[in-house]
Amino acid sequence: MSEGTQFPTEMVDLPSLGKVYPENSPLSSGKVEIKYMTAKEEDILTSENLIQKGVVLDRLLDALLIDKAVKVDDLVLGDKNAVMVAARILAYGADYVVDIQDPTTQEMVPYTFDLTKCAFKELPEDLDYSKGQFSFQLPVSKNTVTFKLLTGKEEKQIERDIKSFKKTGTSAEITTRLRHLITSVDGNTEASAISNYANNMLSKDSLELRKEVLRITPDIEMSQEIDLGGEMVRVDIPLTVEFFWPSTDR
């Protein structure tokens, strides 16, 4: 138990190893300290107001972080996922029981995932993460773009922007994300130029850029190979309400 805290705590390793954060950030250590969940934190999970606003998990993780200089919004998504999994293991254990559809019988059957097997994705060794920006030459247009990894705060802004477009009957999910990701096009950093380029980017270039972002983004593996009806299949670990609210019937 850390000095000054009244609850047991654990250090959690981050998939990014802290490489994506400024040197003066507490996140640059590649670790965060979280406390074990209590009934008080379970109250957060039952807040209808927070659930409706879509911020219940962020509020929960903020409450668990020991260093209040660290905010969930500052974490890149993969690091946030790792903290979420660690918090769940500390709270309720590594066994996560969910119903999975058997591909043979089509029936829903209970399956127990072992969350300790959620490994970190290996970071490419050829990249310098300290600069916070990455260069990529698009395969068709041959333009060179620089891009950044998005924090939780930026992901929320993207969600708000997408919702605004949907209210007008417009779907702009990919172009909105590209506008937030890209920081320059052939050295041009003007927001209007980036926005115009994102709207008119060739599909193949858009696809390859998104694949490159995925390749270098730190994350935790949220899928596992499981035996269903005698067949080994890789399935995504479904994040149901039972992830942080296990059923008392299981």
Secondary structure as UniProt FT lines:
FT   TURN            3..4
FT   STRAND          9..13
FT   TURN            15..20
FT   TURN            23..24
FT   HELIX           26..29
FT   STRAND          31..35
FT   HELIX           39..45
FT   HELIX           48..53
FT   HELIX           56..64
FT   TURN            68..69
FT   HELIX           72..74
FT   HELIX           77..92
FT   STRAND          95..101
FT   TURN            103..105
FT   STRAND          108..114
FT   HELIX           115..117
FT   TURN            125..126
FT   HELIX           129..131
FT   STRAND          134..137
FT   TURN            139..141
FT   STRAND          144..147
FT   HELIX           152..167
FT   TURN            168..169
FT   HELIX           173..181
FT   STRAND          182..185
FT   TURN            186..187
FT   HELIX           191..200
FT   HELIX           203..216
FT   STRAND          223..228
FT   TURN            229..230
FT   STRAND          231..236
FT   HELIX           241..243
FT   TURN            248..249
//
